[in-house]
Amino acid sequence: MRQRTSETPRSNSHRQCPEAGWGRVDPYGFERPDDFDYASYEAFFSRYLVVLTRRAVKWSKLLKGNNSVQKSLKVKRYIRKGIPNEHRALVWMIVSGAQTNMEQNPGYYHRLLEGEKNDKLIEAIKTDMNRTFPDNVKFRKTADPCLQHALYNILVAYGHHNKAVGYCQGMNFIAGYLLLITKNEEESFWLLDALIGRILPDYYSPAMLGLKTDQEVLGELVKMKIPAVAELMERHGVMWTLVVSRWFICLFIDILPVETVLRIWDCLFYEGSKIIFRVALTLIHQHQAFILEATNFPDICEKFKQITKGAFVTECHSFMQKIFTDPGSLSMATINKLRETCREKLLSQG
C-alpha cells in the first residue's frame, strides 16, 4: 500500500535528520521515505503547531474535564478545524456513536474473542498481518508492544461480529490507524463497527456494491462540478474505479499524509460519508489544469497519483478549509439520489 522505504535499523529508527530537527520516524511510527522534504515539512509544522496549540486550549474548555460533547454547530465547527490528538479518540468515540454501543454491550468484544472461530476468516486475517504497514515501527514483530497482536484481535472479533462482511482487504489498514490513535483494542473495534456498519454504506461486503456505487457517484459529481475532467476520462475510456478505488476503500490511508488523513477522519466520524466526496472533488478541482494536460490512458492514471502528493495535501489545515469551499454545496440528499440511480445502473449491468 504505502510506498516502501528502505529498511531502517532499529538503532537508527529515531536518527535525527542532519538538516532538520525531525526524526526518521514520525510521531505515529511511520518511517519517513528517503526523499522526505524535511525543510518544507519543518516550515509547515512550525506554522501548524501554533494552530494546534490554539485548538487544544479551545477543546479543553469545550470538554471541561467532563469528557463529553453534544452534537451542535459549535462542535461541528471545532471538528472541521481539527481535534487535538490528545482528545481525538474520545471525540471520535462519542460523535460516531461507538461509545454508546460499547457501553450498551459490556464484555461483548471479549466474548467474540473467546467464542468459536471461523478458520477461513482467521487464515485471511493472518495472511495480511505482515502486509499491514511494513514501514511502521509499531507494527514490527520486534516492537514492544507489537500492535500486530491487537490488530489481529480487532479484525477477528469484527469478522465474527459482522458475518455478512467478515474480513476484506483494506480493513486491516483502517483498524491499524484506529489503533494508533485510540491505543485501545475495544475502542478500535467499536469505531471500526461505526465506520463499516453505519458511516460507509456497504463498502466491504463481498460484492462491494456500496464502494462501486460511490465511485460512480463521484463520476457523476465530477460531471456536474468539473465537466472538463469528466469529459477527458470518458474520451480516454478511464473508469473511475481505476483511479479512485483506493481513496475510498482505505479512506485515504497511504494516499495522503497521516495528519491530513486524521483531519479527514475527524469530519468523517461527525458528518458521514459525504466527506469522502468533498476530499476527492477538492483534489480533482484543485489540479484540474494539471489533469487536463494528460493525453492518454496511462498519463491520466499517473496524474491521479501525482495529485495526492506535495504541499497542497501536506498543509492539512488549509486543505481542510478547501474541502468545504472548493466543491461548493454538496447535500446528503443529492448524494443519496445519485447513489440510488448509480446502484440501479450497476445492478442492471449485473
Secondary structure, 3 states (H helix, E strand, C coil): CCCCCCCCCHHHCCCECCCCCCECECCCCEECCCCCCHHHHHHHHHHHHHHHHHHHHHHHHHHCCCCCCCCCHHHHHHHHCCCCHHHHHHHHHHHCCHHHHHHHCCCHHHHHHHCCCCHHHHHHHHHHHCCCCCCEHHHCCCCCCCHHHHHHHHHHHHHHHCCCCCCCCCHHHHHHHHHHHHCCHHHHHHHHHHHHHHHCCCCCCCCCHHHHHHHHHHHHHHHHHCHHHHHHHHHCCCCHHHHHHHHHHCCCCCCCCHHHHHHHHHHHHHHCCHHHHHHHHHHHHHCHHHHCCCCCHHHHHHHHHHCCCCHHHHCHHHHHHHHCCCCCCCCHHHHHHHHHHHHHHHHHHC
